[in-house]
Amino acid sequence: MVVDTGGLRYWLRDRDHVVLVEVTGHLGATAPADLQGPLGAAAREGAGRFLQVGATTTEMVYPGRGLAITVAASYDTPPSFAPRLAAVQLFAITDLRTFVLELGGNDRGGPVH
């Protein structure tokens, strides 16, 4: 079951167990590089699933931290805006395989029920 409150979605299993929280609104002004630096290298980096007009998006997955972030960057030259967070996903610490197969990796919109 998915609950969408506009800018925040979360997926439930068994009606009361949250398996994934996805934030796409009100992400603040923190530069993505300031967030990525302390996180280190992502276990997976690929095309973002959260498309934005005038931008390319890249998703970085940190399954050992229970976190995936999507960064939107201008494709204009020169850039028309600084890179910004487009989405943040929070989930229980897991491995990359579980993220991909059960939590919506590979371009699926959310967890497998």
Backbone as CSV, one residue per row, in Angstrom:
resi,resn,N_x,N_y,N_z,CA_x,CA_y,CA_z,C_x,C_y,C_z
1,MET,0.844,-1.166,0.000,0.000,0.000,0.000,0.895,1.237,0.000
2,VAL,0.580,2.203,-0.850,1.344,3.449,-0.907,0.459,4.602,-0.434
3,VAL,1.056,5.482,0.356,0.367,6.670,0.848,1.108,7.871,0.264
4,ASP,0.380,8.760,-0.422,0.981,9.932,-1.067,0.349,11.178,-0.480
5,THR,1.195,12.029,0.123,0.681,13.251,0.737,1.178,14.496,0.008
6,GLY,1.685,14.324,-1.221,2.196,15.463,-1.982,3.568,15.869,-1.471
7,GLY,4.600,15.400,-2.114,5.960,15.685,-1.683,6.504,14.663,-0.704
8,LEU,5.632,13.782,-0.231,6.042,12.709,0.676,5.179,11.488,0.370
9,ARG,5.857,10.375,0.084,5.144,9.108,-0.107,5.811,8.075,0.780
10,TYR,5.016,7.126,1.225,5.598,6.006,1.948,4.807,4.746,1.635
11,TRP,5.559,3.648,1.655,4.994,2.345,1.330,4.869,1.530,2.599
12,LEU,3.713,0.875,2.745,3.427,0.043,3.915,3.297,-1.408,3.501
13,ARG,3.760,-2.290,4.369,3.482,-3.716,4.247,2.667,-4.092,5.471
14,ASP,1.726,-4.955,5.267,0.863,-5.416,6.361,0.175,-4.248,7.071
15,ARG,-0.081,-3.176,6.329,-0.838,-2.002,6.783,-0.164,-1.157,7.858
16,ASP,0.915,-1.610,8.475,1.511,-0.791,9.531,3.037,-0.814,9.563
17,HIS,3.677,-1.470,8.600,5.131,-1.572,8.565,5.661,-0.733,7.397
18,VAL,6.266,0.417,7.706,6.800,1.298,6.661,8.087,0.682,6.117
19,VAL,8.146,0.497,4.788,9.337,-0.099,4.176,10.160,0.919,3.388
20,LEU,9.533,2.027,2.966,10.254,3.043,2.208,9.554,4.381,2.382
21,VAL,10.341,5.418,2.627,9.835,6.785,2.689,10.528,7.558,1.578
22,GLU,9.751,8.284,0.796,10.288,9.047,-0.336,9.872,10.507,-0.191
23,VAL,10.862,11.388,-0.110,10.609,12.819,0.048,11.011,13.512,-1.245
24,THR,10.072,14.244,-1.843,10.365,14.988,-3.066,10.041,16.470,-2.926
25,GLY,9.502,16.865,-1.809,9.166,18.267,-1.580,9.841,18.789,-0.333
26,HIS,10.089,20.099,-0.315,10.663,20.773,0.858,11.982,20.134,1.294
27,LEU,12.904,19.979,0.353,14.191,19.339,0.640,15.256,20.315,1.124
28,GLY,14.911,21.569,1.248,15.867,22.541,1.764,16.865,22.982,0.717
29,ALA,17.887,23.703,1.175,18.857,24.304,0.260,20.245,23.691,0.372
30,THR,20.382,22.580,1.065,21.693,21.944,1.189,22.184,21.515,-0.188
31,ALA,23.409,21.913,-0.513,23.984,21.516,-1.801,24.222,20.008,-1.786
32,PRO,23.863,19.316,-2.865,24.071,17.866,-2.907,25.509,17.459,-2.607
33,ALA,26.478,18.225,-3.069,27.887,17.886,-2.819,28.197,17.894,-1.326
34,ASP,27.556,18.797,-0.571,27.768,18.850,0.883,27.206,17.611,1.574
35,LEU,26.182,17.045,1.007,25.596,15.818,1.544,26.390,14.597,1.100
36,GLN,26.788,14.566,-0.157,27.489,13.406,-0.703,28.885,13.222,-0.111
37,GLY,29.580,14.302,0.177,30.942,14.206,0.694,31.064,13.278,1.892
38,PRO,30.314,13.531,2.955,30.406,12.663,4.124,29.893,11.238,3.892
39,LEU,29.029,11.052,2.896,28.482,9.724,2.625,29.490,8.814,1.935
40,GLY,30.444,9.390,1.230,31.410,8.583,0.489,30.823,8.101,-0.824
41,ALA,31.469,7.095,-1.381,31.056,6.568,-2.682,29.729,5.817,-2.577
42,ALA,28.874,6.051,-3.548,27.596,5.340,-3.602,27.830,3.907,-4.071
43,ALA,26.994,2.992,-3.593,27.059,1.600,-4.052,26.558,1.492,-5.480
44,ARG,25.703,2.436,-5.860,25.145,2.439,-7.213,24.844,3.869,-7.598
45,GLU,25.189,4.220,-8.812,24.867,5.540,-9.360,24.319,5.330,-10.749
46,GLY,23.170,5.932,-11.025,22.556,5.752,-12.326,21.530,6.821,-12.602
47,ALA,20.867,6.693,-13.723,19.835,7.655,-14.113,18.767,7.742,-13.033
48,GLY,18.380,8.963,-12.709,17.359,9.170,-11.681,15.974,8.832,-12.177
49,ARG,15.135,8.407,-11.258,13.743,8.084,-11.590,12.827,9.269,-11.402
50,PHE,13.340,10.354,-10.810,12.527,11.536,-10.517,12.884,12.616,-11.524
51,LEU,12.199,12.615,-12.643,12.501,13.523,-13.739,12.055,14.937,-13.393
52,GLN,12.839,15.905,-13.850,12.510,17.313,-13.635,12.739,18.073,-14.929
53,VAL,11.864,19.013,-15.217,11.962,19.805,-16.428,13.256,20.615,-16.406
54,GLY,13.991,20.578,-17.508,15.214,21.355,-17.643,16.413,20.781,-16.915
55,ALA,16.320,19.513,-16.510,17.406,18.923,-15.719,17.617,17.466,-16.064
56,THR,18.823,17.010,-15.792,19.088,15.576,-15.778,19.092,15.173,-14.309
57,THR,18.705,13.961,-14.031,18.712,13.508,-12.648,19.555,12.246,-12.518
58,THR,20.255,12.178,-11.393,21.115,11.042,-11.100,20.778,10.536,-9.706
59,GLU,20.588,9.232,-9.588,20.279,8.612,-8.301,21.537,7.938,-7.755
60,MET,21.864,8.235,-6.503,22.964,7.599,-5.793,22.373,6.787,-4.650
61,VAL,22.720,5.505,-4.589,22.144,4.603,-3.599,23.214,4.198,-2.587
62,TYR,22.873,4.339,-1.313,23.732,3.970,-0.190,22.966,2.955,0.662
63,PRO,22.853,1.713,0.207,22.005,0.748,0.919,22.478,0.461,2.341
64,GLY,23.771,0.514,2.588,24.293,0.283,3.930,23.975,1.407,4.897
65,ARG,23.457,2.507,4.366,23.031,3.645,5.185,21.510,3.817,5.156
66,GLY,20.829,3.012,4.336,19.379,3.130,4.224,18.960,4.417,3.533
67,LEU,19.715,4.804,2.490,19.506,6.101,1.871,19.754,6.044,0.367
68,ALA,18.913,6.726,-0.367,19.145,6.980,-1.787,18.810,8.441,-2.019
69,ILE,19.671,9.144,-2.760,19.389,10.538,-3.085,19.395,10.704,-4.598
70,THR,18.556,11.602,-5.060,18.517,11.941,-6.476,18.862,13.417,-6.609
71,VAL,19.827,13.697,-7.474,20.301,15.056,-7.708,19.846,15.502,-9.094
72,ALA,19.294,16.709,-9.160,18.924,17.320,-10.441,19.990,18.340,-10.803
73,ALA,20.466,18.274,-12.044,21.470,19.218,-12.526,20.998,19.817,-13.847
74,SER,21.255,21.094,-14.033,20.882,21.773,-15.265,21.658,21.183,-16.437
75,TYR,20.982,21.020,-17.563,21.702,20.567,-18.743,22.010,21.731,-19.680
76,ASP,21.720,22.950,-19.235,22.053,24.132,-20.017,23.532,24.459,-19.877
77,THR,24.088,25.149,-20.899,25.459,25.635,-20.835,25.433,27.132,-21.071
78,PRO,25.789,27.931,-20.091,26.145,27.571,-18.722,24.892,27.109,-17.963
79,PRO,25.103,26.403,-16.840,23.958,25.890,-16.071,23.014,27.017,-15.645
80,SER,21.731,26.766,-15.755,20.738,27.763,-15.358,20.409,27.696,-13.872
81,PHE,20.886,26.654,-13.193,20.725,26.563,-11.737,21.787,25.620,-11.185
82,ALA,22.072,25.768,-9.918,23.039,24.899,-9.237,22.402,23.529,-9.005
83,PRO,23.187,22.461,-8.961,22.613,21.146,-8.651,21.798,21.211,-7.352
84,ARG,20.705,20.452,-7.318,19.823,20.456,-6.146,19.293,19.050,-5.904
85,LEU,18.867,18.816,-4.683,18.239,17.538,-4.366,16.867,17.484,-5.008
86,ALA,16.581,16.382,-5.684,15.273,16.177,-6.295,14.443,15.196,-5.475
87,ALA,15.116,14.262,-4.797,14.411,13.264,-3.989,15.369,12.633,-2.992
88,VAL,14.793,12.206,-1.883,15.518,11.445,-0.869,14.642,10.253,-0.520
89,GLN,15.238,9.067,-0.499,14.514,7.869,-0.091,15.194,7.302,1.152
90,LEU,14.385,6.932,2.125,14.861,6.348,3.377,14.266,4.958,3.526
91,PHE,15.091,4.020,3.965,14.650,2.637,4.125,15.562,1.966,5.142
92,ALA,15.188,0.797,5.596,16.032,0.049,6.532,17.340,-0.319,5.845
93,ILE,18.418,-0.301,6.595,19.722,-0.683,6.058,19.600,-2.056,5.406
94,THR,20.168,-2.162,4.216,20.051,-3.392,3.439,21.273,-3.529,2.532
95,ASP,21.187,-4.410,1.566,22.244,-4.526,0.567,21.683,-4.046,-0.770
96,LEU,22.569,-3.868,-1.743,22.152,-3.342,-3.036,21.169,-4.271,-3.738
97,ARG,21.370,-5.563,-3.628,20.466,-6.529,-4.264,19.036,-6.357,-3.756
98,THR,18.873,-6.244,-2.445,17.540,-6.075,-1.870,16.931,-4.750,-2.296
99,PHE,17.746,-3.683,-2.324,17.228,-2.398,-2.786,16.675,-2.537,-4.204
100,VAL,17.444,-3.125,-5.087,17.030,-3.255,-6.489,15.804,-4.152,-6.625
101,LEU,15.820,-5.306,-5.981,14.746,-6.282,-6.175,13.481,-5.998,-5.377
102,GLU,13.615,-5.370,-4.213,12.445,-5.211,-3.352,12.005,-3.780,-3.097
103,LEU,12.917,-2.808,-3.251,12.563,-1.438,-2.867,12.410,-0.472,-4.029
104,GLY,12.410,-0.969,-5.239,12.090,-0.103,-6.354,13.232,0.293,-7.235
105,GLY,14.395,-0.319,-7.107,15.473,-0.041,-8.042,15.074,-0.479,-9.443
106,ASN,15.932,-0.236,-10.406,15.660,-0.590,-11.815,14.401,0.060,-12.347
107,ASP,14.215,1.333,-12.007,13.146,2.177,-12.562,11.725,1.811,-12.137
108,ARG,11.587,1.019,-11.112,10.234,0.779,-10.605,9.880,1.918,-9.661
109,GLY,8.621,2.195,-9.544,8.165,3.324,-8.748,8.159,3.122,-7.247
110,GLY,8.411,1.943,-6.785,8.387,1.704,-5.354,8.563,0.234,-5.048
111,PRO,8.400,-0.116,-3.788,8.620,-1.506,-3.352,7.693,-2.508,-4.019
112,VAL,8.212,-3.728,-4.109,7.429,-4.856,-4.580,6.519,-5.271,-3.431
113,HIS,5.273,-5.538,-3.741,4.321,-5.893,-2.662,4.405,-7.355,-2.335
